[in-house]
Amino acid sequence: MTAAGPSALLGIAAEAALAVPGTAGLQPRPVHRLAAAVAPTGRDPTPRTIPPEAGIRADRAPDGPGWHIEVRCVLTAGHRVLDTARNVHDRVRTAVTSHLAAHGGAEPVTVAVTVTAVTTHHDPP
């Protein structure tokens, strides 16, 4: 079922995480940053952009049914880091669980949130 596959969950999770006040952006994993850096640009002088979904990882749970979602986020200064990280966790879990249930795949969802930086501006990393 493609609606409950990893690629669909990446977008759902990224949208939910970015909607949390205090989230400046999602931090792509090093593999995504490296791929964007070495991607051929051809005649296009604009730099390659990394989609927000690159800051999310969705895998089947290793110990049984369900999904494990990893979120790497950059937060905005002026918000309590712990509260913002908890809100990201809760919103991502709710969004992914709702999406799975709506597509006939109600399964357990675990979410891990890693705060990679706190910034004073609102631009994504």
C-alpha positions as CSV (number, residue, x, y, z in Angstrom):
1,M,0.0,0.0,0.0
2,T,1.7,3.2,-1.2
3,A,-0.4,5.5,1.0
4,A,1.2,4.0,4.1
5,G,4.7,3.6,2.6
6,P,7.8,5.4,3.9
7,S,7.7,8.1,1.3
8,A,4.2,9.2,2.2
9,L,5.0,9.1,5.9
10,L,8.1,11.4,5.3
11,G,5.9,14.2,4.0
12,I,3.2,13.8,6.7
13,A,5.8,13.8,9.4
14,A,7.7,16.8,7.9
15,E,4.5,18.9,7.6
16,A,3.5,18.1,11.2
17,A,7.0,18.9,12.6
18,L,7.2,22.2,10.7
19,A,3.8,23.3,12.0
20,V,5.0,23.3,15.6
21,P,5.7,26.9,16.9
22,G,9.4,27.1,17.6
23,T,10.5,24.8,14.8
24,A,12.8,26.7,12.5
25,G,13.4,23.8,10.1
26,L,14.4,20.2,9.7
27,Q,18.0,19.2,9.6
28,P,18.8,16.7,6.8
29,R,20.9,13.7,7.6
30,P,24.5,13.9,6.4
31,V,23.8,11.5,3.6
32,H,21.3,13.9,2.1
33,R,23.6,16.9,2.5
34,L,26.4,15.0,0.8
35,A,24.2,13.9,-2.1
36,A,23.0,17.5,-2.7
37,A,26.6,18.8,-2.6
38,V,27.9,16.3,-5.2
39,A,24.8,16.3,-7.5
40,P,25.6,17.5,-11.0
41,T,24.1,20.9,-11.7
42,G,24.6,20.8,-15.4
43,R,23.7,24.2,-16.9
44,D,21.5,25.1,-14.0
45,P,23.4,27.6,-11.8
46,T,20.9,27.4,-8.9
47,P,22.0,25.3,-6.0
48,R,20.3,22.0,-5.3
49,T,17.7,22.3,-2.5
50,I,17.1,19.6,0.0
51,P,13.5,18.9,0.7
52,P,12.3,19.1,4.4
53,E,11.6,15.4,4.2
54,A,15.3,14.8,4.3
55,G,15.2,15.6,8.0
56,I,12.8,12.7,8.6
57,R,13.5,9.0,8.6
58,A,10.7,6.4,8.5
59,D,11.4,2.8,9.0
60,R,9.4,-0.3,9.8
61,A,9.8,-1.0,13.5
62,P,12.6,-3.6,14.0
63,D,10.9,-5.4,16.8
64,G,7.5,-6.0,15.4
65,P,4.7,-4.3,13.5
66,G,4.5,-0.6,13.2
67,W,6.7,2.3,12.2
68,H,9.6,4.2,13.8
69,I,9.9,7.9,12.8
70,E,13.0,9.9,13.4
71,V,12.8,13.7,13.3
72,R,15.9,15.9,13.2
73,C,14.9,19.5,13.9
74,V,16.4,22.9,14.4
75,L,14.5,25.0,16.9
76,T,14.1,28.7,17.3
77,A,15.6,30.5,20.3
78,G,13.0,31.9,22.7
79,H,11.0,28.7,22.9
80,R,11.6,26.1,25.6
81,V,13.6,23.3,23.8
82,L,12.0,20.5,25.8
83,D,8.5,21.7,25.3
84,T,9.0,22.3,21.6
85,A,10.6,18.8,21.1
86,R,7.7,17.2,23.0
87,N,5.2,19.1,20.8
88,V,7.1,17.9,17.6
89,H,7.0,14.4,19.0
90,D,3.3,14.5,19.7
91,R,2.2,16.2,16.5
92,V,4.3,13.9,14.3
93,R,3.0,10.8,16.1
94,T,-0.6,12.0,15.8
95,A,-0.3,12.9,12.2
96,V,1.3,9.6,11.2
97,T,-1.1,7.5,13.2
98,S,-4.1,9.3,11.7
99,H,-2.7,8.9,8.2
100,L,-2.1,5.2,8.7
101,A,-5.6,4.7,10.2
102,A,-7.2,6.6,7.3
103,H,-5.5,4.3,4.9
104,G,-6.4,1.1,6.6
105,G,-3.1,0.5,8.2
106,A,-3.6,1.3,11.9
107,E,-0.2,0.3,13.4
108,P,1.9,1.4,16.3
109,V,4.1,4.5,15.7
110,T,7.1,5.5,17.7
111,V,8.8,8.8,17.3
112,A,12.3,10.0,18.2
113,V,13.0,13.7,18.1
114,T,16.6,15.0,17.9
115,V,17.3,18.7,18.3
116,T,20.3,19.4,16.2
117,A,20.6,23.1,16.8
118,V,18.9,26.2,18.2
119,T,18.9,29.3,16.0
120,T,18.1,32.9,16.5
121,H,16.4,33.2,13.1
122,H,13.6,31.5,11.4
123,D,15.4,30.4,8.2
124,P,15.6,26.6,7.6
125,P,19.1,25.1,7.9
